[in-house]
C-alpha cells in the first residue's frame, strides 16, 4: 500500500533521526521512511496497550 503524508519540518527531522537510530540499533543497514514509521507506530500501540492494561 502506498500513501502520501505531509510532515512538518520538525517531524521530518525526527523521522530522519529515527531512521539513523534504528539503523544503528540493528547493525547499520538502510532503514526506509516507511519502515521507521511502521516501527514507531507498532511500539507506540504496544506501549499504550500495556499502559491501559496496567490501569485496569
PDBQT receptor file of N, H, CA, C and O in Angstrom, charges set to zero:
ATOM      1  N   UNK A   1       0.845  -1.177   0.000  1.00  0.00    +0.000 N 
ATOM      2  CA  UNK A   1       0.000   0.000   0.000  1.00  0.00    +0.000 C 
ATOM      3  C   UNK A   1       0.887   1.236   0.000  1.00  0.00    +0.000 C 
ATOM      4  O   UNK A   1       1.869   1.307   0.739  1.00  0.00    +0.000 OA
ATOM      5  N   UNK A   2       0.543   2.181  -0.811  1.00  0.00    +0.000 N 
ATOM      6  H   UNK A   2      -0.254   2.123  -1.411  1.00  0.00    +0.000 HD
ATOM      7  CA  UNK A   2       1.280   3.445  -0.865  1.00  0.00    +0.000 C 
ATOM      8  C   UNK A   2       0.363   4.543  -0.368  1.00  0.00    +0.000 C 
ATOM      9  O   UNK A   2      -0.839   4.538  -0.635  1.00  0.00    +0.000 OA
ATOM     10  N   UNK A   3       0.950   5.491   0.363  1.00  0.00    +0.000 N 
ATOM     11  H   UNK A   3       1.926   5.495   0.579  1.00  0.00    +0.000 HD
ATOM     12  CA  UNK A   3       0.166   6.639   0.795  1.00  0.00    +0.000 C 
ATOM     13  C   UNK A   3       1.086   7.846   0.876  1.00  0.00    +0.000 C 
ATOM     14  O   UNK A   3       2.301   7.720   1.026  1.00  0.00    +0.000 OA
ATOM     15  N   UNK A   4       0.490   8.984   0.775  1.00  0.00    +0.000 N 
ATOM     16  H   UNK A   4      -0.497   9.087   0.653  1.00  0.00    +0.000 HD
ATOM     17  CA  UNK A   4       1.229  10.232   0.884  1.00  0.00    +0.000 C 
ATOM     18  C   UNK A   4       0.863  10.893   2.198  1.00  0.00    +0.000 C 
ATOM     19  O   UNK A   4      -0.314  11.014   2.539  1.00  0.00    +0.000 OA
ATOM     20  N   UNK A   5       1.883  11.321   2.936  1.00  0.00    +0.000 N 
ATOM     21  H   UNK A   5       2.839  11.222   2.659  1.00  0.00    +0.000 HD
ATOM     22  CA  UNK A   5       1.631  12.048   4.174  1.00  0.00    +0.000 C 
ATOM     23  C   UNK A   5       2.391  13.368   4.127  1.00  0.00    +0.000 C 
ATOM     24  O   UNK A   5       3.416  13.490   3.456  1.00  0.00    +0.000 OA
ATOM     25  N   UNK A   6       1.880  14.331   4.839  1.00  0.00    +0.000 N 
ATOM     26  H   UNK A   6       1.048  14.232   5.384  1.00  0.00    +0.000 HD
ATOM     27  CA  UNK A   6       2.533  15.625   4.935  1.00  0.00    +0.000 C 
ATOM     28  C   UNK A   6       3.091  15.769   6.340  1.00  0.00    +0.000 C 
ATOM     29  O   UNK A   6       2.376  15.597   7.326  1.00  0.00    +0.000 OA
ATOM     30  N   UNK A   7       4.380  16.088   6.419  1.00  0.00    +0.000 N 
ATOM     31  H   UNK A   7       4.961  16.228   5.617  1.00  0.00    +0.000 HD
ATOM     32  CA  UNK A   7       5.046  16.232   7.705  1.00  0.00    +0.000 C 
ATOM     33  C   UNK A   7       5.535  17.663   7.886  1.00  0.00    +0.000 C 
ATOM     34  O   UNK A   7       5.908  18.342   6.930  1.00  0.00    +0.000 OA
ATOM     35  N   UNK A   8       5.523  18.095   9.130  1.00  0.00    +0.000 N 
ATOM     36  H   UNK A   8       5.220  17.544   9.907  1.00  0.00    +0.000 HD
ATOM     37  CA  UNK A   8       6.143  19.378   9.437  1.00  0.00    +0.000 C 
ATOM     38  C   UNK A   8       7.659  19.204   9.328  1.00  0.00    +0.000 C 
ATOM     39  O   UNK A   8       8.155  18.080   9.249  1.00  0.00    +0.000 OA
ATOM     40  N   UNK A   9       8.370  20.290   9.325  1.00  0.00    +0.000 N 
ATOM     41  H   UNK A   9       7.967  21.203   9.389  1.00  0.00    +0.000 HD
ATOM     42  CA  UNK A   9       9.831  20.223   9.270  1.00  0.00    +0.000 C 
ATOM     43  C   UNK A   9      10.366  19.469  10.481  1.00  0.00    +0.000 C 
ATOM     44  O   UNK A   9      11.276  18.649  10.360  1.00  0.00    +0.000 OA
ATOM     45  N   UNK A  10       9.795  19.752  11.650  1.00  0.00    +0.000 N 
ATOM     46  H   UNK A  10       9.056  20.419  11.748  1.00  0.00    +0.000 HD
ATOM     47  CA  UNK A  10      10.222  19.075  12.876  1.00  0.00    +0.000 C 
ATOM     48  C   UNK A  10       9.973  17.565  12.787  1.00  0.00    +0.000 C 
ATOM     49  O   UNK A  10      10.828  16.774  13.186  1.00  0.00    +0.000 OA
ATOM     50  N   UNK A  11       8.817  17.165  12.271  1.00  0.00    +0.000 N 
ATOM     51  H   UNK A  11       8.123  17.808  11.948  1.00  0.00    +0.000 HD
ATOM     52  CA  UNK A  11       8.504  15.745  12.129  1.00  0.00    +0.000 C 
ATOM     53  C   UNK A  11       9.465  15.079  11.146  1.00  0.00    +0.000 C 
ATOM     54  O   UNK A  11       9.901  13.953  11.386  1.00  0.00    +0.000 OA
ATOM     55  N   UNK A  12       9.799  15.747  10.056  1.00  0.00    +0.000 N 
ATOM     56  H   UNK A  12       9.445  16.662   9.862  1.00  0.00    +0.000 HD
ATOM     57  CA  UNK A  12      10.743  15.197   9.074  1.00  0.00    +0.000 C 
ATOM     58  C   UNK A  12      12.118  15.033   9.696  1.00  0.00    +0.000 C 
ATOM     59  O   UNK A  12      12.792  14.032   9.450  1.00  0.00    +0.000 OA
ATOM     60  N   UNK A  13      12.542  15.999  10.496  1.00  0.00    +0.000 N 
ATOM     61  H   UNK A  13      11.995  16.812  10.695  1.00  0.00    +0.000 HD
ATOM     62  CA  UNK A  13      13.837  15.891  11.174  1.00  0.00    +0.000 C 
ATOM     63  C   UNK A  13      13.835  14.720  12.152  1.00  0.00    +0.000 C 
ATOM     64  O   UNK A  13      14.813  13.978  12.243  1.00  0.00    +0.000 OA
ATOM     65  N   UNK A  14      12.723  14.557  12.888  1.00  0.00    +0.000 N 
ATOM     66  H   UNK A  14      11.928  15.160  12.814  1.00  0.00    +0.000 HD
ATOM     67  CA  UNK A  14      12.618  13.428  13.815  1.00  0.00    +0.000 C 
ATOM     68  C   UNK A  14      12.603  12.095  13.077  1.00  0.00    +0.000 C 
ATOM     69  O   UNK A  14      13.178  11.118  13.557  1.00  0.00    +0.000 OA
ATOM     70  N   UNK A  15      11.959  12.044  11.927  1.00  0.00    +0.000 N 
ATOM     71  H   UNK A  15      11.492  12.838  11.537  1.00  0.00    +0.000 HD
ATOM     72  CA  UNK A  15      11.935  10.823  11.124  1.00  0.00    +0.000 C 
ATOM     73  C   UNK A  15      13.347  10.465  10.672  1.00  0.00    +0.000 C 
ATOM     74  O   UNK A  15      13.737   9.299  10.719  1.00  0.00    +0.000 OA
ATOM     75  N   UNK A  16      14.102  11.446  10.242  1.00  0.00    +0.000 N 
ATOM     76  H   UNK A  16      13.785  12.394  10.203  1.00  0.00    +0.000 HD
ATOM     77  CA  UNK A  16      15.484  11.210   9.827  1.00  0.00    +0.000 C 
ATOM     78  C   UNK A  16      16.321  10.699  10.996  1.00  0.00    +0.000 C 
ATOM     79  O   UNK A  16      17.111   9.768  10.836  1.00  0.00    +0.000 OA
ATOM     80  N   UNK A  17      16.151  11.308  12.176  1.00  0.00    +0.000 N 
ATOM     81  H   UNK A  17      15.510  12.065  12.306  1.00  0.00    +0.000 HD
ATOM     82  CA  UNK A  17      16.860  10.851  13.377  1.00  0.00    +0.000 C 
ATOM     83  C   UNK A  17      16.466   9.427  13.727  1.00  0.00    +0.000 C 
ATOM     84  O   UNK A  17      17.322   8.613  14.075  1.00  0.00    +0.000 OA
ATOM     85  N   UNK A  18      15.169   9.116  13.639  1.00  0.00    +0.000 N 
ATOM     86  H   UNK A  18      14.473   9.777  13.356  1.00  0.00    +0.000 HD
ATOM     87  CA  UNK A  18      14.678   7.783  13.951  1.00  0.00    +0.000 C 
ATOM     88  C   UNK A  18      15.283   6.753  12.998  1.00  0.00    +0.000 C 
ATOM     89  O   UNK A  18      15.696   5.678  13.432  1.00  0.00    +0.000 OA
ATOM     90  N   UNK A  19      15.338   7.067  11.721  1.00  0.00    +0.000 N 
ATOM     91  H   UNK A  19      15.003   7.940  11.368  1.00  0.00    +0.000 HD
ATOM     92  CA  UNK A  19      15.935   6.153  10.755  1.00  0.00    +0.000 C 
ATOM     93  C   UNK A  19      17.377   5.839  11.139  1.00  0.00    +0.000 C 
ATOM     94  O   UNK A  19      17.804   4.686  11.078  1.00  0.00    +0.000 OA
ATOM     95  N   UNK A  20      18.119   6.860  11.532  1.00  0.00    +0.000 N 
ATOM     96  H   UNK A  20      17.772   7.796  11.582  1.00  0.00    +0.000 HD
ATOM     97  CA  UNK A  20      19.515   6.671  11.927  1.00  0.00    +0.000 C 
ATOM     98  C   UNK A  20      19.612   5.812  13.190  1.00  0.00    +0.000 C 
ATOM     99  O   UNK A  20      20.448   4.911  13.262  1.00  0.00    +0.000 OA
ATOM    100  N   UNK A  21      18.764   6.085  14.185  1.00  0.00    +0.000 N 
ATOM    101  H   UNK A  21      18.085   6.817  14.126  1.00  0.00    +0.000 HD
ATOM    102  CA  UNK A  21      18.796   5.326  15.435  1.00  0.00    +0.000 C 
ATOM    103  C   UNK A  21      18.456   3.855  15.213  1.00  0.00    +0.000 C 
ATOM    104  O   UNK A  21      19.115   2.971  15.759  1.00  0.00    +0.000 OA
ATOM    105  N   UNK A  22      17.426   3.598  14.409  1.00  0.00    +0.000 N 
ATOM    106  H   UNK A  22      16.891   4.317  13.965  1.00  0.00    +0.000 HD
ATOM    107  CA  UNK A  22      17.042   2.210  14.122  1.00  0.00    +0.000 C 
ATOM    108  C   UNK A  22      18.182   1.509  13.388  1.00  0.00    +0.000 C 
ATOM    109  O   UNK A  22      18.522   0.370  13.708  1.00  0.00    +0.000 OA
ATOM    110  N   UNK A  23      18.762   2.177  12.422  1.00  0.00    +0.000 N 
ATOM    111  H   UNK A  23      18.486   3.103  12.162  1.00  0.00    +0.000 HD
ATOM    112  CA  UNK A  23      19.865   1.605  11.661  1.00  0.00    +0.000 C 
ATOM    113  C   UNK A  23      21.021   1.238  12.576  1.00  0.00    +0.000 C 
ATOM    114  O   UNK A  23      21.578   0.145  12.464  1.00  0.00    +0.000 OA
ATOM    115  N   UNK A  24      21.386   2.133  13.475  1.00  0.00    +0.000 N 
ATOM    116  H   UNK A  24      20.934   3.021  13.566  1.00  0.00    +0.000 HD
ATOM    117  CA  UNK A  24      22.485   1.875  14.402  1.00  0.00    +0.000 C 
ATOM    118  C   UNK A  24      22.155   0.717  15.336  1.00  0.00    +0.000 C 
ATOM    119  O   UNK A  24      23.022  -0.102  15.639  1.00  0.00    +0.000 OA
ATOM    120  N   UNK A  25      20.909   0.644  15.793  1.00  0.00    +0.000 N 
ATOM    121  H   UNK A  25      20.204   1.309  15.547  1.00  0.00    +0.000 HD
ATOM    122  CA  UNK A  25      20.498  -0.404  16.728  1.00  0.00    +0.000 C 
ATOM    123  C   UNK A  25      20.556  -1.786  16.090  1.00  0.00    +0.000 C 
ATOM    124  O   UNK A  25      20.866  -2.770  16.762  1.00  0.00    +0.000 OA
ATOM    125  N   UNK A  26      20.258  -1.863  14.796  1.00  0.00    +0.000 N 
ATOM    126  H   UNK A  26      20.006  -1.064  14.250  1.00  0.00    +0.000 HD
ATOM    127  CA  UNK A  26      20.169  -3.159  14.135  1.00  0.00    +0.000 C 
ATOM    128  C   UNK A  26      21.302  -3.435  13.161  1.00  0.00    +0.000 C 
ATOM    129  O   UNK A  26      21.141  -4.241  12.244  1.00  0.00    +0.000 OA
ATOM    130  N   UNK A  27      22.431  -2.793  13.339  1.00  0.00    +0.000 N 
ATOM    131  H   UNK A  27      22.563  -2.139  14.084  1.00  0.00    +0.000 HD
ATOM    132  CA  UNK A  27      23.613  -3.182  12.577  1.00  0.00    +0.000 C 
ATOM    133  C   UNK A  27      24.012  -2.320  11.408  1.00  0.00    +0.000 C 
ATOM    134  O   UNK A  27      24.937  -2.678  10.679  1.00  0.00    +0.000 OA
ATOM    135  N   UNK A  28      23.357  -1.206  11.201  1.00  0.00    +0.000 N 
ATOM    136  H   UNK A  28      22.605  -0.916  11.793  1.00  0.00    +0.000 HD
ATOM    137  CA  UNK A  28      23.841  -0.253  10.209  1.00  0.00    +0.000 C 
ATOM    138  C   UNK A  28      23.243  -0.325   8.829  1.00  0.00    +0.000 C 
ATOM    139  O   UNK A  28      23.707   0.388   7.939  1.00  0.00    +0.000 OA
ATOM    140  N   UNK A  29      22.237  -1.149   8.599  1.00  0.00    +0.000 N 
ATOM    141  H   UNK A  29      21.861  -1.729   9.322  1.00  0.00    +0.000 HD
ATOM    142  CA  UNK A  29      21.614  -1.214   7.280  1.00  0.00    +0.000 C 
ATOM    143  C   UNK A  29      20.723  -0.013   7.002  1.00  0.00    +0.000 C 
ATOM    144  O   UNK A  29      20.425   0.778   7.897  1.00  0.00    +0.000 OA
ATOM    145  N   UNK A  30      20.303   0.112   5.751  1.00  0.00    +0.000 N 
ATOM    146  H   UNK A  30      20.545  -0.530   5.024  1.00  0.00    +0.000 HD
ATOM    147  CA  UNK A  30      19.417   1.212   5.364  1.00  0.00    +0.000 C 
ATOM    148  C   UNK A  30      18.025   0.990   5.945  1.00  0.00    +0.000 C 
ATOM    149  O   UNK A  30      17.479  -0.111   5.877  1.00  0.00    +0.000 OA
ATOM    150  N   UNK A  31      17.465   2.039   6.510  1.00  0.00    +0.000 N 
ATOM    151  H   UNK A  31      17.909   2.933   6.566  1.00  0.00    +0.000 HD
ATOM    152  CA  UNK A  31      16.114   1.999   7.071  1.00  0.00    +0.000 C 
ATOM    153  C   UNK A  31      15.260   2.984   6.280  1.00  0.00    +0.000 C 
ATOM    154  O   UNK A  31      15.541   4.182   6.255  1.00  0.00    +0.000 OA
ATOM    155  N   UNK A  32      14.221   2.472   5.638  1.00  0.00    +0.000 N 
ATOM    156  H   UNK A  32      13.992   1.499   5.659  1.00  0.00    +0.000 HD
ATOM    157  CA  UNK A  32      13.359   3.349   4.844  1.00  0.00    +0.000 C 
ATOM    158  C   UNK A  32      12.452   4.175   5.755  1.00  0.00    +0.000 C 
ATOM    159  O   UNK A  32      12.253   3.840   6.923  1.00  0.00    +0.000 OA
ATOM    160  N   UNK A  33      11.915   5.244   5.208  1.00  0.00    +0.000 N 
ATOM    161  H   UNK A  33      12.077   5.516   4.260  1.00  0.00    +0.000 HD
ATOM    162  CA  UNK A  33      10.980   6.071   5.961  1.00  0.00    +0.000 C 
ATOM    163  C   UNK A  33       9.751   5.260   6.349  1.00  0.00    +0.000 C 
ATOM    164  O   UNK A  33       9.264   5.382   7.473  1.00  0.00    +0.000 OA
ATOM    165  N   UNK A  34       9.246   4.441   5.444  1.00  0.00    +0.000 N 
ATOM    166  H   UNK A  34       9.642   4.343   4.531  1.00  0.00    +0.000 HD
ATOM    167  CA  UNK A  34       8.068   3.631   5.724  1.00  0.00    +0.000 C 
ATOM    168  C   UNK A  34       8.303   2.650   6.857  1.00  0.00    +0.000 C 
ATOM    169  O   UNK A  34       7.446   2.470   7.722  1.00  0.00    +0.000 OA
ATOM    170  N   UNK A  35       9.477   2.011   6.850  1.00  0.00    +0.000 N 
ATOM    171  H   UNK A  35      10.173   2.157   6.148  1.00  0.00    +0.000 HD
ATOM    172  CA  UNK A  35       9.799   1.077   7.924  1.00  0.00    +0.000 C 
ATOM    173  C   UNK A  35       9.870   1.805   9.258  1.00  0.00    +0.000 C 
ATOM    174  O   UNK A  35       9.340   1.322  10.258  1.00  0.00    +0.000 OA
ATOM    175  N   UNK A  36      10.520   2.960   9.280  1.00  0.00    +0.000 N 
ATOM    176  H   UNK A  36      10.951   3.352   8.468  1.00  0.00    +0.000 HD
ATOM    177  CA  UNK A  36      10.674   3.720  10.521  1.00  0.00    +0.000 C 
ATOM    178  C   UNK A  36       9.316   4.143  11.069  1.00  0.00    +0.000 C 
ATOM    179  O   UNK A  36       9.087   4.064  12.276  1.00  0.00    +0.000 OA
ATOM    180  N   UNK A  37       8.421   4.589  10.205  1.00  0.00    +0.000 N 
ATOM    181  H   UNK A  37       8.608   4.654   9.225  1.00  0.00    +0.000 HD
ATOM    182  CA  UNK A  37       7.083   4.994  10.653  1.00  0.00    +0.000 C 
ATOM    183  C   UNK A  37       6.329   3.783  11.189  1.00  0.00    +0.000 C 
ATOM    184  O   UNK A  37       5.704   3.867  12.246  1.00  0.00    +0.000 OA
ATOM    185  N   UNK A  38       6.378   2.660  10.481  1.00  0.00    +0.000 N 
ATOM    186  H   UNK A  38       6.886   2.592   9.622  1.00  0.00    +0.000 HD
ATOM    187  CA  UNK A  38       5.717   1.449  10.948  1.00  0.00    +0.000 C 
ATOM    188  C   UNK A  38       6.277   0.975  12.276  1.00  0.00    +0.000 C 
ATOM    189  O   UNK A  38       5.524   0.541  13.148  1.00  0.00    +0.000 OA
ATOM    190  N   UNK A  39       7.580   1.052  12.440  1.00  0.00    +0.000 N 
ATOM    191  H   UNK A  39       8.192   1.405  11.732  1.00  0.00    +0.000 HD
ATOM    192  CA  UNK A  39       8.268   0.629  13.659  1.00  0.00    +0.000 C 
ATOM    193  C   UNK A  39       7.802   1.450  14.855  1.00  0.00    +0.000 C 
ATOM    194  O   UNK A  39       7.474   0.900  15.907  1.00  0.00    +0.000 OA
ATOM    195  N   UNK A  40       7.775   2.747  14.691  1.00  0.00    +0.000 N 
ATOM    196  H   UNK A  40       8.041   3.194  13.837  1.00  0.00    +0.000 HD
ATOM    197  CA  UNK A  40       7.393   3.614  15.816  1.00  0.00    +0.000 C 
ATOM    198  C   UNK A  40       5.896   3.498  16.109  1.00  0.00    +0.000 C 
ATOM    199  O   UNK A  40       5.496   3.582  17.270  1.00  0.00    +0.000 OA
ATOM    200  N   UNK A  41       5.072   3.310  15.099  1.00  0.00    +0.000 N 
ATOM    201  H   UNK A  41       5.397   3.241  14.156  1.00  0.00    +0.000 HD
ATOM    202  CA  UNK A  41       3.643   3.121  15.329  1.00  0.00    +0.000 C 
ATOM    203  C   UNK A  41       3.389   1.833  16.120  1.00  0.00    +0.000 C 
ATOM    204  O   UNK A  41       2.598   1.824  17.063  1.00  0.00    +0.000 OA
ATOM    205  N   UNK A  42       4.059   0.759  15.735  1.00  0.00    +0.000 N 
ATOM    206  H   UNK A  42       4.703   0.767  14.969  1.00  0.00    +0.000 HD
ATOM    207  CA  UNK A  42       3.906  -0.519  16.439  1.00  0.00    +0.000 C 
ATOM    208  C   UNK A  42       4.326  -0.379  17.901  1.00  0.00    +0.000 C 
ATOM    209  O   UNK A  42       3.623  -0.839  18.800  1.00  0.00    +0.000 OA
ATOM    210  N   UNK A  43       5.474   0.258  18.134  1.00  0.00    +0.000 N 
ATOM    211  H   UNK A  43       6.046   0.632  17.404  1.00  0.00    +0.000 HD
ATOM    212  CA  UNK A  43       5.947   0.440  19.501  1.00  0.00    +0.000 C 
ATOM    213  C   UNK A  43       5.001   1.313  20.322  1.00  0.00    +0.000 C 
ATOM    214  O   UNK A  43       4.785   1.044  21.504  1.00  0.00    +0.000 OA
ATOM    215  N   UNK A  44       4.445   2.336  19.722  1.00  0.00    +0.000 N 
ATOM    216  H   UNK A  44       4.621   2.555  18.762  1.00  0.00    +0.000 HD
ATOM    217  CA  UNK A  44       3.531   3.226  20.435  1.00  0.00    +0.000 C 
ATOM    218  C   UNK A  44       2.243   2.505  20.801  1.00  0.00    +0.000 C 
ATOM    219  O   UNK A  44       1.737   2.671  21.910  1.00  0.00    +0.000 OA
ATOM    220  N   UNK A  45       1.711   1.714  19.891  1.00  0.00    +0.000 N 
ATOM    221  H   UNK A  45       2.122   1.580  18.990  1.00  0.00    +0.000 HD
ATOM    222  CA  UNK A  45       0.489   0.945  20.167  1.00  0.00    +0.000 C 
ATOM    223  C   UNK A  45       0.744  -0.027  21.313  1.00  0.00    +0.000 C 
ATOM    224  O   UNK A  45      -0.071  -0.129  22.231  1.00  0.00    +0.000 OA
ATOM    225  N   UNK A  46       1.868  -0.741  21.268  1.00  0.00    +0.000 N 
ATOM    226  H   UNK A  46       2.529  -0.658  20.523  1.00  0.00    +0.000 HD
ATOM    227  CA  UNK A  46       2.197  -1.685  22.338  1.00  0.00    +0.000 C 
ATOM    228  C   UNK A  46       2.321  -0.974  23.688  1.00  0.00    +0.000 C 
ATOM    229  O   UNK A  46       1.839  -1.480  24.701  1.00  0.00    +0.000 OA
ATOM    230  N   UNK A  47       2.955   0.179  23.706  1.00  0.00    +0.000 N 
ATOM    231  H   UNK A  47       3.346   0.591  22.884  1.00  0.00    +0.000 HD
ATOM    232  CA  UNK A  47       3.117   0.950  24.933  1.00  0.00    +0.000 C 
ATOM    233  C   UNK A  47       1.765   1.398  25.488  1.00  0.00    +0.000 C 
ATOM    234  O   UNK A  47       1.516   1.284  26.689  1.00  0.00    +0.000 OA
ATOM    235  N   UNK A  48       0.903   1.902  24.624  1.00  0.00    +0.000 N 
ATOM    236  H   UNK A  48       1.105   1.995  23.649  1.00  0.00    +0.000 HD
ATOM    237  CA  UNK A  48      -0.404   2.373  25.067  1.00  0.00    +0.000 C 
ATOM    238  C   UNK A  48      -1.277   1.222  25.546  1.00  0.00    +0.000 C 
ATOM    239  O   UNK A  48      -2.004   1.366  26.528  1.00  0.00    +0.000 OA
ATOM    240  N   UNK A  49      -1.214   0.075  24.861  1.00  0.00    +0.000 N 
ATOM    241  H   UNK A  49      -0.623  -0.042  24.063  1.00  0.00    +0.000 HD
ATOM    242  CA  UNK A  49      -1.974  -1.090  25.304  1.00  0.00    +0.000 C 
ATOM    243  C   UNK A  49      -1.472  -1.589  26.658  1.00  0.00    +0.000 C 
ATOM    244  O   UNK A  49      -2.268  -1.960  27.520  1.00  0.00    +0.000 OA
ATOM    245  N   UNK A  50      -0.168  -1.596  26.841  1.00  0.00    +0.000 N 
ATOM    246  H   UNK A  50       0.479  -1.294  26.141  1.00  0.00    +0.000 HD
ATOM    247  CA  UNK A  50       0.415  -2.014  28.115  1.00  0.00    +0.000 C 
ATOM    248  C   UNK A  50      -0.038  -1.075  29.232  1.00  0.00    +0.000 C 
ATOM    249  O   UNK A  50      -0.408  -1.531  30.314  1.00  0.00    +0.000 OA
ATOM    250  N   UNK A  51      -0.010   0.225  28.976  1.00  0.00    +0.000 N 
ATOM    251  H   UNK A  51       0.290   0.595  28.098  1.00  0.00    +0.000 HD
ATOM    252  CA  UNK A  51      -0.443   1.202  29.971  1.00  0.00    +0.000 C 
ATOM    253  C   UNK A  51      -1.920   1.038  30.291  1.00  0.00    +0.000 C 
ATOM    254  O   UNK A  51      -2.312   1.149  31.453  1.00  0.00    +0.000 OA
ATOM    255  N   UNK A  52      -2.741   0.776  29.291  1.00  0.00    +0.000 N 
ATOM    256  H   UNK A  52      -2.422   0.686  28.347  1.00  0.00    +0.000 HD
ATOM    257  CA  UNK A  52      -4.177   0.555  29.508  1.00  0.00    +0.000 C 
ATOM    258  C   UNK A  52      -4.410  -0.668  30.370  1.00  0.00    +0.000 C 
ATOM    259  O   UNK A  52      -5.258  -0.648  31.261  1.00  0.00    +0.000 OA
ATOM    260  N   UNK A  53      -3.667  -1.731  30.114  1.00  0.00    +0.000 N 
ATOM    261  H   UNK A  53      -2.978  -1.748  29.390  1.00  0.00    +0.000 HD
ATOM    262  CA  UNK A  53      -3.825  -2.964  30.889  1.00  0.00    +0.000 C 
ATOM    263  C   UNK A  53      -3.382  -2.786  32.340  1.00  0.00    +0.000 C 
ATOM    264  O   UNK A  53      -3.969  -3.378  33.246  1.00  0.00    +0.000 OA
ATOM    265  N   UNK A  54      -2.351  -1.975  32.560  1.00  0.00    +0.000 N 
ATOM    266  H   UNK A  54      -1.875  -1.495  31.823  1.00  0.00    +0.000 HD
ATOM    267  CA  UNK A  54      -1.870  -1.729  33.917  1.00  0.00    +0.000 C 
ATOM    268  C   UNK A  54      -2.847  -0.891  34.714  1.00  0.00    +0.000 C 
ATOM    269  O   UNK A  54      -2.952  -1.049  35.930  1.00  0.00    +0.000 OA
ATOM    270  N   UNK A  55      -3.567   0.004  34.042  1.00  0.00    +0.000 N 
ATOM    271  H   UNK A  55      -3.481   0.133  33.054  1.00  0.00    +0.000 HD
ATOM    272  CA  UNK A  55      -4.536   0.866  34.716  1.00  0.00    +0.000 C 
ATOM    273  C   UNK A  55      -5.778   0.104  35.134  1.00  0.00    +0.000 C 
ATOM    274  O   UNK A  55      -6.459   0.509  36.076  1.00  0.00    +0.000 OA
ATOM    275  N   UNK A  56      -6.082  -0.979  34.460  1.00  0.00    +0.000 N 
ATOM    276  H   UNK A  56      -5.528  -1.308  33.694  1.00  0.00    +0.000 HD
ATOM    277  CA  UNK A  56      -7.313  -1.744  34.740  1.00  0.00    +0.000 C 
ATOM    278  C   UNK A  56      -7.137  -2.698  35.870  1.00  0.00    +0.000 C 
ATOM    279  O   UNK A  56      -8.074  -3.411  36.228  1.00  0.00    +0.000 OA
TER     280      UNK A  56
